[in-house]
C-alpha cells in the first residue's frame, strides 16, 4: 500500500514530467492523478470539438452478448479511437452439428483496424475471453485486464502460439489506462471468479459505466468487497450511461454470498465422513474450489483435481496467489489408490453434463482412472445453464443407477446480481441513460423495468441488438446504424468455413440420411456403361430393404435412359432429373426425403 506521502511525491513527479509525456495505456494509481486526468480529458474534448459541431457523441457498438448468454463483446468509438470491452465465445446450440464453439463477427473491427487501441477485459470467464486467441489473429492490439484474468488469457495464448505477438498489460483495481480518446478505470466488483472489474469509461461525451458480470458480495472468499464508494463518487460527478449486467434481472432479492456455499460444504463433509466425496463445479470458480479445499483440509482429506480446464485454472490461480492450498493436501490422480475412500475428495469438471467432461465420463463408466462406487457422494455445485438441463439430468440418473448419493440443493450461489443489487447500482450511479447488456431479451426487458423503477425515464432506456450502432451524447441516445454482427462457427481448426448451407446439409444428413447414385457414361457417345448403382447411408438398413433399392435403381435407370434417348449431354441437367425422379419415388413410398447425391463418371 502506498502512503499519502508517496502518493503526493508521485503527483509532484507527474506534474514535473508535463502533461504531454503520458504514454497511451499508461497506468495511473492515485485518486489525485485521476482528477488531473479528468481535467485533461475535458481539455481534450474542448480542443477536439469543432466550433459548429455541437455536443460530442460517442458510438456504442455491441457486437455480441445480447439476445443470448455468452459471446460478450462491445466496441466504443469516438473520432479515430475504438476500444473493445471483452471478447468472449458462446457454445453451440443443439442444431449446430459438429461445431465446437461460436465466436463473434469482428468484420467492423477489421475494417477499422487503425482505430482499434486495445481490448479491455472485465474478467476471466470463457464468455468474456474465449474468442481472444481467434480474434487477436485478425485484430492484433494490446490486451488490458487484472492479474488473474491476464493469467487465464495467457494460457490460451500459449495454446495458440500467440504469446510473443500479443502485448498484455496487468491493471490493478483503481488504476486507469489511456487509450486514444478514452480513459478506462478498473473498479473492484465481485463475481464467481476472482479479480472481476467494472469499467468507468471516460469519453468526450461523458462517463459510461460498464458493470461487466457482477454481484455485490459483502463477505467475499478472496479479496475485498465491491468498491461501492467509487460508484457513488462517479454518480456525483454525473454518469452519462450505465451498461448493467442483466443475467439475473428477473430474480428478486439479493444474490447470496459465496461464503454460504462454504458452510454447506462443511455440513456435507461432516455428515459423510465415511464416504468418498466428488464435487463437480465450474473450473473458473476459484473461490468455490478454495472452499472445497478448506473443508477437505479441515476433515483431513486429500484432494484430487481432475479435468483439463480445472487443472489449468487451478494451476494458474495457485501460481498467482489467488488460491491457498495447504501443503500435502493436493495429490495426483495416480495416488488415489493409496488412500481409502473416506480420505479423499475429487474436484472435477462436468457440472453441466458435458459429454467429454470428467464427471460425465465417470458416470458413463468411461473414465480410465475413476469409477463411481455405491458409497460415493457426488455434489453438483452449479445450476444448469439454460439448454443443459437434459444433459445434467442424464448424468444424475447415471450416478443414481450406480448407487451414488447426489446432492445439488444449496450447493451453488450465482455470480450475478439479482434485482436489489441492480437497483443499488442505479441508485449509486444515477445514469442519464440505461443500456442493459448481458442476457437474453427477457433479461434485458427486466433490467429496463428496474431502471425505470429507479427513476431513469422510459425514453432514456434503450434495448440494443447485436450490431446496432448507438450514438449517445448529453442530449440523445439512439440507434444510428448497423454493422455486421453474429456468430462465426469454429469446427476443429476451421474458423468460419462452416456456414448456414453446410449446417443445413449436416442437419439434413442427420435427419434423413444420404443416397449416392453412381453411373458411368462413355465419352463422346454418352452411352451407359455401368450402373446406376445406389449406396445408402443413414436412410434404410440395406440388407432389409433390397426390394426398395431395386425399385429405386429401376427408377434411376429409366430416368437416365430417357435423358440419353433425348440426347441430353448436360451432366448438370441429368443429375437434377435423377435427383427429382428418385426424390419423388422415395417420398411417395417412404414419406422420407434423404439427401440424394448423383455421381457421373466418364471413361473413354
C-alpha positions in Angstrom: 0.0 0.0 0.0 1.3 3.5 -0.8 1.5 6.1 1.9 -0.1 9.5 1.4 3.5 11.0 1.2 4.4 8.6 -1.6 1.2 9.5 -3.5 2.0 13.2 -3.1 5.5 12.6 -4.3 4.2 10.7 -7.3 1.7 13.5 -8.2 4.5 16.1 -7.9 6.7 13.9 -10.2 3.9 13.6 -12.7 3.4 17.3 -12.8 7.1 17.9 -13.4 7.1 15.5 -16.3 4.5 17.6 -18.0 1.0 16.8 -19.4 2.1 15.7 -22.8 4.5 12.9 -21.8 1.9 10.4 -20.8 2.0 7.2 -23.0 -1.2 5.7 -24.2 -2.1 2.8 -22.0 -0.1 4.2 -19.0 -1.5 3.3 -15.6 -2.4 5.9 -13.0 -2.8 4.9 -9.4 -3.9 7.7 -7.2 -7.2 9.5 -6.9 -5.3 12.8 -7.3 -3.9 11.6 -10.7 -7.4 10.5 -11.7 -8.8 14.0 -11.0 -6.0 15.6 -13.1 -6.7 13.1 -15.9 -10.4 14.1 -15.8 -9.5 17.7 -16.2 -7.2 16.9 -19.1 -10.0 14.8 -20.7 -12.2 17.9 -20.6 -9.4 20.0 -22.2 -9.0 17.4 -25.0 -12.8 17.5 -25.6 -12.8 21.3 -25.9 -9.8 21.2 -28.3 -11.2 18.4 -30.5 -14.7 19.9 -30.9 -15.3 22.0 -34.0 -17.0 25.4 -33.4 -20.2 24.3 -35.1 -20.0 20.6 -34.2 -22.3 20.8 -31.1 -22.1 18.4 -28.2 -19.9 15.3 -28.8 -21.4 11.9 -29.3 -19.8 8.5 -28.7 -20.7 5.3 -30.5 -21.5 2.2 -28.6 -21.5 -0.9 -30.8 -22.4 -4.3 -29.2 -21.0 -7.0 -31.5 -22.3 -9.8 -29.3 -23.7 -10.6 -25.8 -27.2 -9.6 -26.5 -30.2 -11.9 -27.2 -28.1 -14.7 -25.6 -25.9 -15.6 -22.6 -22.4 -15.5 -23.9 -20.2 -14.1 -26.7 -19.9 -10.7 -24.9 -18.0 -8.0 -26.9 -18.8 -4.3 -27.2 -16.9 -1.6 -29.1 -16.8 2.1 -28.1 -15.8 4.6 -30.8 -15.1 8.3 -30.9 -13.2 10.1 -33.6 -10.2 8.0 -34.5 -10.3 5.7 -31.4 -12.0 2.4 -30.8 -11.7 0.4 -27.6 -13.2 -3.1 -27.2 -14.7 -4.4 -23.9 -14.4 -8.2 -23.6 -14.1 -10.8 -26.4 -16.0 -13.9 -25.5 -17.3 -17.0 -27.1 -20.5 -18.9 -26.9 -21.1 -22.7 -27.0 -23.0 -24.2 -29.9 -26.8 -24.9 -29.8 -28.1 -28.4 -30.4 -28.7 -27.7 -34.1 -25.1 -26.7 -34.7 -23.9 -30.2 -35.5 -20.2 -30.7 -35.2 -19.5 -27.2 -34.2 -17.1 -26.7 -31.3 -17.7 -23.1 -30.4 -19.0 -19.8 -31.8 -17.0 -16.5 -31.8 -18.2 -13.0 -32.7 -18.0 -11.5 -36.2 -15.5 -8.7 -35.9 -15.6 -7.5 -39.5 -16.2 -3.9 -38.3 -13.0 -4.0 -36.2 -11.0 -5.4 -39.1 -12.3 -2.6 -41.4 -11.3 0.0 -38.8 -8.1 -1.7 -37.6 -6.1 1.5 -37.5 -8.6 2.9 -34.9 -8.6 0.0 -32.5 -6.5 0.8 -29.5 -6.9 -2.3 -27.4 -9.1 -5.0 -25.7 -10.2 -4.2 -22.1 -11.4 -7.4 -20.4 -13.6 -7.4 -17.3 -12.9 -10.9 -16.0 -11.7 -14.4 -17.0 -14.8 -16.4 -18.0 -15.0 -18.0 -21.4 -17.9 -15.9 -22.5 -15.6 -12.8 -22.0 -12.1 -14.1 -23.0 -12.7 -17.3 -25.0 -12.6 -15.7 -28.5 -9.4 -13.7 -27.9 -7.0 -16.3 -29.5 -9.0 -16.2 -32.7 -9.8 -12.5 -32.9 -6.2 -11.4 -32.0 -5.0 -13.1 -35.2 -7.1 -10.6 -37.1 -7.1 -7.6 -34.7 -3.6 -7.7 -33.1 -3.8 -5.0 -30.4 -2.8 -4.9 -26.7 -5.0 -6.6 -24.0 -5.6 -4.9 -20.7 -7.0 -6.6 -17.6 -6.4 -7.6 -14.0 -3.8 -10.1 -12.9 -5.7 -13.4 -12.8 -7.6 -12.5 -16.0 -4.4 -11.9 -17.8 -3.0 -15.2 -16.4 -6.0 -17.1 -17.8 -5.7 -15.3 -21.2 -2.0 -16.2 -21.3 -3.0 -19.9 -21.0 -5.0 -19.5 -24.2 -2.3 -17.5 -26.0 0.2 -20.3 -25.2 -2.1 -22.9 -26.8 -2.3 -20.8 -30.0 1.4 -19.7 -30.1 0.4 -16.0 -29.7 2.4 -15.1 -26.6 5.2 -13.3 -28.5 2.9 -11.4 -30.8 0.3 -10.2 -28.2 1.0 -7.3 -25.8 -0.5 -7.7 -22.4 -0.8 -5.2 -19.5 -1.9 -6.0 -16.0 -4.1 -3.3 -14.4 -5.0 -3.1 -10.7 -8.4 -2.1 -9.4 -8.5 1.7 -9.0 -6.0 2.2 -11.8 -6.7 3.7 -15.2 -5.4 3.4 -18.8 -5.4 6.0 -21.6 -6.4 4.6 -24.9 -6.8 7.2 -27.6 -9.7 9.5 -26.8 -10.8 7.2 -23.9 -9.7 6.7 -20.3 -10.8 3.4 -18.7 -10.8 3.0 -15.0 -11.0 -0.5 -13.4 -13.3 -0.7 -10.4 -13.4 -3.6 -8.0 -16.5 -5.8 -8.2 -17.4 -9.4 -7.1 -18.3 -12.3 -9.3 -17.9 -16.1 -9.4 -14.3 -15.6 -10.4 -11.7 -13.5 -8.6 -10.4 -10.2 -10.0 -13.6 -9.1 -11.7 -13.8 -5.5 -12.6 -16.4 -2.9 -13.7 -15.2 -0.2 -16.1 -15.7 3.5 -15.9 -15.1 4.7 -19.5 -14.3 8.4 -19.6 -15.4 9.6 -23.1 -15.6 13.1 -24.6 -19.4 12.7 -24.4 -19.4 11.8 -20.7 -18.8 8.8 -18.3 -20.1 5.4 -19.4 -20.0 2.7 -16.7 -19.9 -0.9 -17.8 -20.5 -3.3 -14.9 -19.2 -6.5 -16.5 -20.6 -9.5 -14.8 -21.1 -8.6 -11.2 -22.7 -9.3 -7.8 -22.3 -7.4 -4.6 -20.7 -9.7 -2.0 -20.0 -8.1 1.3 -18.1 -11.2 2.5 -16.1 -12.5 -0.5 -13.9 -15.5 -0.1 -10.9 -13.8 -1.7 -10.1 -10.1 -1.8 -12.2 -7.1 -1.0 -15.9 -6.3 -1.4 -17.1 -4.2 -4.4 -15.9 -0.6 -4.4 -19.3 0.9 -3.8 -17.7 4.2 -2.7 -16.2 4.7 -6.2 -19.5 4.1 -7.9 -21.1 6.7 -5.6 -18.3 9.2 -6.4 -18.9 8.6 -10.2 -22.7 9.1 -9.6 -22.0 12.5 -8.0 -19.8 13.5 -11.0 -22.6 12.5 -13.4 -22.8 9.3 -15.4 -23.9 9.5 -19.0 -24.9 5.9 -19.3 -24.9 2.6 -17.4 -24.5 -0.7 -19.2 -25.6 -3.1 -16.5 -25.4 -6.9 -16.3 -28.9 -8.3 -16.8 -28.4 -12.1 -16.3 -30.3 -12.3 -13.0 -32.6 -9.3 -13.6 -35.7 -11.5 -13.4 -34.7 -12.8 -9.9 -36.0 -10.8 -6.9 -33.9 -10.0 -3.8 -30.1 -10.3 -3.3 -27.6 -12.9 -4.5 -26.3 -14.8 -1.5 -22.6 -14.5 -0.6 -20.2 -17.1 -1.9 -19.3 -17.9 1.8 -22.8 -19.5 2.3 -21.7 -22.4 0.0 -18.7 -23.0 2.2 -21.0 -23.6 5.2 -23.0 -26.1 3.1 -19.8 -27.9 2.1 -18.7 -28.1 5.8 -22.1 -29.6 6.7 -21.9 -32.2 3.9 -18.3 -33.2 4.8 -19.3 -33.5 8.5 -22.2 -35.7 7.6 -20.4 -38.0 5.2 -17.2 -38.9 7.0 -17.1 -42.5 5.7 -17.8 -41.7 2.0 -15.7 -40.6 -0.9 -16.8 -37.1 -2.0 -16.8 -36.0 -5.6 -17.6 -32.3 -6.3 -18.4 -31.0 -9.8 -18.2 -27.3 -10.4 -17.1 -24.7 -12.9 -13.4 -24.7 -13.4 -13.2 -20.9 -13.3 -14.9 -20.6 -9.9 -11.7 -20.4 -7.9 -13.4 -19.3 -4.7 -15.7 -22.3 -4.8 -12.6 -24.6 -5.2 -10.9 -22.8 -2.3 -13.8 -23.6 0.0 -13.9 -27.2 -1.1 -10.1 -27.5 -0.3 -10.7 -25.7 3.0 -13.4 -28.3 4.0 -11.2 -31.2 2.8 -8.2 -29.9 4.9 -10.5 -29.5 7.9 -11.6 -33.1 7.7 -8.1 -34.5 6.8 -8.9 -35.5 3.3 -6.6 -35.4 0.3 -7.7 -33.5 -2.8 -7.5 -34.7 -6.5 -8.2 -32.1 -9.2 -9.5 -33.8 -12.4 -10.5 -32.3 -15.8 -8.2 -30.4 -18.2 -9.7 -27.0 -17.7 -9.9 -27.5 -13.9 -6.2 -28.4 -13.7 -5.3 -25.4 -15.9 -7.3 -22.8 -14.0 -6.3 -24.0 -10.5 -2.7 -24.2 -11.5 -2.8 -20.6 -12.8 -4.7 -19.3 -9.7 -2.3 -21.1 -7.4 0.8 -19.6 -9.1 -0.6 -16.1 -8.9 -1.7 -16.4 -5.3 -5.5 -16.5 -5.8 -5.9 -19.8 -4.1 -4.3 -21.2 -1.0 -3.7 -24.9 -0.9 -2.2 -26.3 2.3 1.0 -28.3 1.7 0.4 -32.0 1.2 -3.3 -31.6 0.6 -3.2 -31.9 -3.2 -2.4 -35.3 -4.7 -2.1 -36.7 -8.2 -4.9 -38.9 -9.5 -2.4 -41.8 -9.8 -2.1 -41.7 -6.0 -5.8 -42.1 -5.4 -5.4 -45.9 -5.0 -3.0 -45.3 -2.0 -5.9 -43.8 0.1 -9.2 -45.1 1.4 -12.4 -43.6 0.1 -13.1 -41.5 3.3 -9.6 -39.9 2.9 -10.2 -38.4 -0.5 -12.1 -35.6 -2.3 -12.2 -35.3 -6.1 -12.8 -31.8 -7.6 -13.9 -32.2 -11.2 -15.4 -30.6 -14.3 -18.7 -31.7 -15.8 -21.3 -29.9 -13.6 -23.2 -29.0 -16.9 -23.4 -32.6 -18.2 -20.8 -32.0 -20.9 -20.3 -35.4 -22.6 -16.5 -35.2 -22.6 -16.1 -33.7 -19.1 -14.6 -35.8 -16.3 -17.8 -36.3 -14.3 -19.8 -37.4 -17.4 -17.1 -40.0 -18.2 -17.1 -41.3 -14.7 -21.0 -41.6 -14.7 -20.9 -43.4 -18.0 -18.0 -45.8 -16.9 -15.7 -44.3 -19.5 -13.2 -42.7 -17.2 -9.9 -44.6 -17.2 -8.9 -43.9 -13.6 -12.1 -43.2 -11.5 -15.2 -45.5 -11.2 -18.3 -44.4 -9.4 -19.0 -46.7 -6.3 -22.2 -47.2 -4.4 -20.7 -45.4 -1.4 -19.8 -42.2 -3.3 -21.4 -38.8 -2.5 -21.5 -36.6 -5.6 -22.1 -32.8 -5.2 -23.2 -30.8 -8.2 -22.1 -27.3 -7.3 -23.7 -25.4 -10.1 -27.1 -24.6 -11.7 -27.7 -25.9 -15.2 -27.2 -23.3 -17.8 -30.4 -22.9 -19.9 -30.4 -25.7 -22.5 -28.2 -28.0 -20.5 -31.0 -29.4 -18.2 -31.3 -32.7 -20.2 -27.6 -33.4 -20.1 -27.4 -32.7 -16.4 -30.4 -35.0 -15.7 -28.8 -37.8 -17.8 -25.6 -37.6 -15.7 -27.6 -37.5 -12.4 -29.6 -40.6 -13.5 -26.4 -42.5 -14.4 -24.9 -41.6 -11.0 -28.1 -42.8 -9.1 -28.0 -46.0 -11.1 -24.5 -46.7 -9.9 -25.7 -46.3 -6.3 -24.1 -42.9 -5.6 -25.8 -40.2 -3.5 -26.2 -37.0 -5.5 -26.5 -33.6 -3.6 -27.5 -30.5 -5.6 -29.5 -28.4 -3.2 -27.9 -25.3 -1.6 -24.5 -26.1 -3.2 -24.4 -23.2 -5.5 -24.9 -19.4 -5.5 -25.0 -17.3 -8.6 -22.2 -14.9 -9.6 -24.7 -12.3 -11.0 -26.6 -9.5 -9.3 -30.3 -10.0 -8.5 -32.9 -7.2 -8.7 -31.9 -5.4 -5.4 -28.2 -5.2 -6.3 -29.1 -3.9 -9.8 -31.3 -1.3 -8.2 -28.4 -0.3 -5.9 -26.2 0.2 -8.9 -28.7 2.5 -10.5 -29.1 4.3 -7.1 -25.4 4.9 -6.8 -24.7 6.0 -10.3 -27.9 8.0 -11.3 -27.2 7.4 -15.0 -28.9 9.7 -17.6 -29.3 6.7 -19.9 -29.6 3.0 -19.4 -28.3 0.4 -21.9 -28.9 -3.1 -20.4 -26.4 -5.8 -21.5 -25.5 -9.4 -20.9 -28.6 -11.5 -21.3 -31.5 -12.8 -23.4 -34.2 -10.4 -24.4 -36.4 -11.2 -21.4 -33.5 -10.4 -19.1 -32.9 -7.0 -20.9 -36.6 -6.2 -20.5 -36.4 -7.0 -16.8 -33.4 -4.7 -16.4 -35.2 -2.0 -18.3 -38.1 -2.2 -15.8 -35.7 -2.0 -12.9 -34.1 1.1 -14.4 -37.5 2.7 -14.9 -38.4 2.0 -11.3 -35.2 3.7 -10.2 -36.0 6.9 -12.0 -34.5 6.6 -15.4 -37.1 8.0 -17.9 -38.5 5.3 -20.2 -37.4 7.3 -23.3 -33.8 7.2 -21.9 -33.6 3.4 -21.8 -32.5 1.6 -25.0 -32.7 -2.1 -25.6 -29.8 -2.7 -28.1 -29.4 -5.5 -30.5 -26.1 -7.0 -31.6 -24.7 -5.0 -34.5 -26.5 -1.7 -33.6 -24.5 1.5 -33.7 -25.8 3.5 -30.8 -24.9 7.2 -30.8 -25.0 8.6 -27.3 -24.4 12.1 -26.1 -25.7 14.5 -23.5 -28.9 15.2 -25.3 -29.7 12.0 -27.2 -29.3 8.2 -27.3 -30.4 6.5 -30.5 -29.6 3.7 -32.9 -27.9 5.4 -35.8 -26.9 2.5 -38.0 -25.9 -1.2 -38.1 -22.6 -3.1 -38.6 -22.0 -6.8 -39.4 -22.5 -9.0 -36.4 -23.4 -12.5 -35.4 -21.6 -15.7 -34.9 -18.6 -17.3 -36.7 -18.6 -21.0 -36.3 -15.4 -22.9 -35.3 -15.1 -26.5 -36.3 -11.8 -28.1 -35.3 -9.1 -25.9 -36.9 -11.5 -24.3 -39.3 -12.8 -20.9 -38.4 -15.7 -19.5 -40.4 -15.5 -22.2 -43.1 -18.8 -23.8 -41.9 -21.8 -21.6 -42.7 -25.6 -21.9 -42.9 -25.5 -24.0 -46.0 -23.1 -26.6 -44.6 -25.1 -26.6 -41.3 -28.3 -27.2 -43.2 -26.7 -30.1 -45.1 -25.5 -31.6 -41.8 -28.9 -31.3 -40.3 -30.4 -32.9 -43.4 -27.9 -35.8 -43.3 -28.6 -36.3 -39.5 -32.4 -36.3 -40.0 -32.8 -38.1 -43.3 -29.6 -39.8 -44.4 -28.0 -39.9 -47.8 -28.3 -41.8 -51.0 -25.5 -41.8 -53.6 -26.3 -42.7 -57.2 -23.2 -43.8 -59.2 -23.2 -44.3 -63.0 -20.6 -44.5 -65.8 -21.0 -42.9 -69.3 -18.8 -43.4 -72.3 -17.1 -40.3 -73.5 -18.4 -38.7 -76.7 -21.2 -41.3 -77.3 -22.7 -40.8 -73.8 -23.7 -44.5 -73.7 -24.4 -46.0 -70.2 -21.5 -48.4 -69.5 -22.2 -49.2 -65.8 -24.7 -48.6 -63.1 -26.7 -46.9 -61.9 -25.6 -48.2 -58.5 -27.2 -47.0 -55.3 -25.3 -46.6 -52.0 -27.3 -45.7 -48.9 -26.2 -44.4 -45.5 -28.5 -43.4 -42.7 -31.6 -43.9 -44.8 -32.6 -47.5 -44.5 -30.9 -50.7 -43.4 -29.7 -52.0 -46.8 -30.0 -55.8 -46.1 -33.6 -55.5 -45.1 -34.6 -53.1 -47.9 -33.3 -54.8 -51.1 -36.6 -54.6 -52.8 -36.9 -50.9 -52.2 -33.4 -50.2 -53.5 -34.0 -52.4 -56.6 -37.1 -50.3 -57.4 -35.2 -47.1 -56.8 -32.4 -48.4 -59.1 -35.0 -49.0 -61.8 -36.5 -45.5 -61.4 -33.0 -44.0 -61.9 -32.3 -46.3 -64.8 -35.5 -45.2 -66.6 -34.6 -41.5 -65.9 -31.1 -41.9 -67.3 -32.3 -43.8 -70.4 -34.9 -41.1 -71.0 -32.1 -38.4 -70.9 -29.9 -40.4 -73.3 -32.8 -41.0 -75.7 -33.3 -37.3 -75.8 -29.5 -36.8 -76.4 -29.2 -34.8 -73.3 -25.5 -34.1 -72.7 -25.5 -31.6 -69.9 -24.5 -33.5 -66.8 -25.9 -30.9 -64.5 -29.4 -31.4 -66.0 -29.0 -35.2 -66.0 -28.1 -35.1 -62.2 -31.2 -32.9 -61.5 -33.5 -35.3 -63.4 -32.0 -38.3 -61.4 -32.4 -36.4 -58.1 -36.0 -35.3 -58.8 -37.3 -38.6 -60.0 -35.7 -40.6 -57.2 -36.8 -38.0 -54.6 -40.5 -38.2 -55.8 -40.4 -42.1 -55.7 -38.9 -42.2 -52.1 -41.4 -39.6 -50.8 -44.4 -41.5 -52.2 -43.1 -44.8 -50.9 -41.5 -43.8 -47.6 -42.5 -40.2 -46.8 -38.8 -39.6 -46.4 -36.6 -37.0 -48.0 -32.9 -38.1 -47.9 -30.1 -36.1 -49.5 -29.5 -37.5 -53.0 -26.1 -37.2 -54.5 -25.7 -38.3 -58.2 -22.2 -39.0 -59.3 -21.4 -39.5 -63.1 -18.1 -40.9 -64.2 -16.7 -40.8 -67.7 -14.5 -43.3 -69.5 -13.0 -43.3 -73.0 
